[in-house]
Structures are given as structure tokens and as C-alpha cells.
Amino acid sequence: MRNTKRYGFAFILLAALLLLLLLVNVCAGSVAIPLADALRILTGQGGDGTYRDIILQIRFPRALAAIILGGALALSGYLLQTFFHNPIAGPFILGISSGAKLVVALAMVGALEFSYSLSSLGMILAAFVGAMISMGFVLLMSRLVDQMSMLIVSGVMIGYICSAITDFVVTFADDSNIVNLHNWSQGSFSGITWSNVGMMTVVVFLAFACVFLLSKPLSAYQMGESYARNMGLNIPVFRALLVILSSILSACVTAFAGPVSFVGIAVPHLVKSLFGTAKPILMIPACFLGGAAFCLFCDLLARLLFAPTELSISTVTAVFGAPVVIYIMVRRRQGKAA
């Protein structure tokens, strides 16, 4: 009963925090919009025309993108941590986001050279290809090295290589598009349109549904591969599903917002601490809500801290996410020493 109350309180807290941050993101900015006006506009009850354009064309789709993509990134990190049985595995650390960024940048520059606009679906597919290529290198390294620390270092090196090639590609992009490419390559939720929101909603929530259906096999897998195999789980197929789903989620984030750092590592750990459990049936929706709230908060700071100059989203997420990663590493080392 005590655990049930704790889980209920934690879900209510995350949902309330998410709603509060959504309203603040819609109202706050270079043009402050009263909450009453914002609520009237969001509920379709009219409102000032200028306020309506700002909310419905700029702030609200951007906030929805932060919710959807932030949740996807946290869920992708949770899957990778489960896959590698390591709390500091994540799409950014392992270089998966950087691989997706590289292929998307190549596709965007190639399309721009022929005066062709890359569609949302095309960006997602390009990002997925890049994520799968990087994941392939990570899996290959996992067979060659025994220590997880070496695997993490290998992932970081893959990320640096992909980022260096991406910067090289962006440098030689057409001058009229280099600003947008540069902003995207740094990570940002700006410029999100309603068509982008529609596409990412379909992709992310289909992946979310598939992950949720895997909650029972995930519970068995957390107990160890031998236990999961004895429970009748097909380990190779299950591991392939984890790789594909985590790559789809991280690819969708990279396609629309560029690389976003540390969310996939920090949020699952914070959510586990809040709930006091690692049960997948609870962690899957909780990580999504936590990632959504975390990215909304970071995007708010990115917009407002040095307005009108906007920070990249990765700059802000790193400030809050990196200390969590350091804490995890220190705690694991102390645990081994004990």
C-alpha cells in the first residue's frame, strides 16, 4: 500500500509539473502573455490576434515538441541502460545521436544542393540510418571489449568523429542555409511547425506503445539473460527490438531538434530515485513524463536566460544532466569499493 501511494504521488507530481511548465512556456517570452488570455486561446475561446499567432504558431508547437521529443529521449536512454545493464548508457554518450546527426546533415546538405526540401519523414529515415550505423559500431565494440567503461569511451569517440564530420559538412553548406544548419546541429526546439509535431507524434507514440508492450519481457531481462531465457524469452530477437526501438526514438529527436545531451542518462536515474523502483511497467510512462518535463524546463531557460539570444538546448541540459552522470559514476565506484 505504501508503494502504491508513492507511485501515485510520483505520477501526479510529474503530471502537475509538466502542466505547469507547459503553461509557463506558452506565456513567458519576449512578449509576456497573461495566463487568462493563453487559456482562452488554447481552449478555442478567442483572444487577442497577436497573442493567438504567437501561441499557436510559435510557442505551443515548440512546447509540444519539447514534450514529445524529451519523453522519447528519456525512454531511449532507459532502453539503452536496460540493454547494456549500465546506468550511464545513453544515445548521446554512446554516439548514437551524433551518428544520426551526421546522416541528417548529409541528407539536408545534399537536398539543398538540388533545391529540394527534405520532408519530416525523410529526416527521420536519415536519422534512423545514422543511429543504426552508430549502434552497429557500438555493438561491435561491445564484442571486442569486456569492460563497460571502455565501451562508453568507444561510444564517446564515435560521437566525436561523427560530430567532426558533421561540422565539416556544415562548413561547406550554402551560405543562405548555413545558419539554420548550424542552429540545428547545436540542438534546438525552435522552428517547429505543426506538420513536424504531427509526424513526431505518430512516430514516437507508436514506438512508445511497442515499448510498453515489452514491459513484461523487460522485467525478465533485468533479472539477467539466463533468467529471461528460462522464462521463454527469445534473447536475440528481444535485443534486436530494443536496438531498433531505441534507435527510432533517438533518431526522431535528432531529426527535429538535433543532438540533445544527457537527457537520456539523467532522467531515467532521477525517475528511478523518485519512484524507488525499476519496474518497466512504471518506468516506461514515468521516464516519458520526466523527460518531457525536463526538456520543457531546459527549453524555457534556453529561451529566457539571455534573451533575445537563445542558447542551444544541449547547453542547458548538460548543465543539469552532467552532474547527475558524475554522481552515478562516483556512486558506482563507491559501491564497488565497498
Residue, then its C-alpha position, 0 to 999 in steps of 0.5 A: m500500500r505504501n508503494t502504491k501511494r508513492y507511485g501515485f504521488a510520483f505520477i501526479l507530481l510529474a503530471a502537475l509539473l509538466l502542466l505547469l511548465l507547459l503553461v509557463n512556456v506558452c506565456a513567458g517570452s519576449v512578449a509576456i502573455p497573461l495566463a487568462d488570455a493563453l487559456r482562452i486561446l488554447t481552449g478555442q475561446g478567442g483572444d487577442g490576434t497577436y497573442r493567438d499567432i504567437i501561441l499557436q504558431i510559435r510557442f505551443p508547437r515548440a512546447l509540444a515538441a519539447i514534450i514529445l521529443g524529451g519523453a522519447l529521449a528519456l525512454s531511449g536512454y532507459l532502453l539503452q541502460t536496460f540493454f547494456h545493464n549500465p546506468i550511464a548508457g545513453p544515445f548521446i554518450l554512446g554516439i548514437s545521436s551524433g551518428a544520426k546527426l551526421v546522416v541528417a546533415l548529409a541528407m539536408v546538405g545534399a537536398l539543398e544542393f538540388s533545391y529540394s526540401l527534405s520532408s519530416l519523414g525523410m529526416i527521420l529515415a536519415a536519422f534512423v540510418g545514422a543511429m543504426i550505423s552508430m549502434g552497429f559500431v557500438l555493438l561491435m565494440s561491445r564484442l571486442v571489449d569486456q569492460m563497460s567503461m571502455l565501451i562508453v569511451s568507444g561510444v564517446m569517440i564515435g560521437y566525436i568523429c561523427s560530430a567532426i564530420t558533421d561540422f565539416v559538412v556544415t562548413f561547406a553548406d550554402d551560405s543562405n542555409i548555413v545558419n539554420l544548419h548550424n542552429w540545428s546541429q547545436g540542438s534546438f526546439s525552435g522552428i517547429t511547425w505543426s506538420n513536424v509535431g504531427m509526424m513526431t507524434v505518430v512516430v514516437f507514440l507508436a514506438f512508445a506503445c511497442v515499448f510498453l508492450l515489452s514491459k513484461p519481457l523487460s522485467a525478465y531481462q533485468m533479472g539477467e539473460s539466463y533468467a529471461r531465457n528460462m522464462g521463454l524469452n527469445i534473447p536475440v530477437f528481444r535485443a534486436l527490438l530494443v536496438i531498433l526501438s531505441s534507435i527510432l526514438s533517438a533518431c526522431v529527436t535528432a531529426f527535429a531538434g538535433p543532438v540533445s545531451f544527457v537527457g537520456i542518462a539523467v532522467p531515467h536515474l532521477v525517475k528511478s530515485l523518485f519512484g524507488t523502483a525499476k519496474p518497466i511497467l512504471m518506468i516506461p510512462a514515468c521516464f516519458l513524463g520526466g523527460a518531457a518535463f525536463c526538456l520543457f524546463c531546459d527549453l524555457l531557460a534556453r529561451l529566457l536566460f539571455a534573451p533575445t539570444e537563445l542558447s542551444i538546448s544541449t547547453v542547458t541540459a548538460v548543465f543539469g544532466a552532467p552532474v547527475v552522470i558524475y554522481i552515478m559514476v562516483r556512486r558506482r565506484q563507491g559501491k564497488a569499493a565497498 
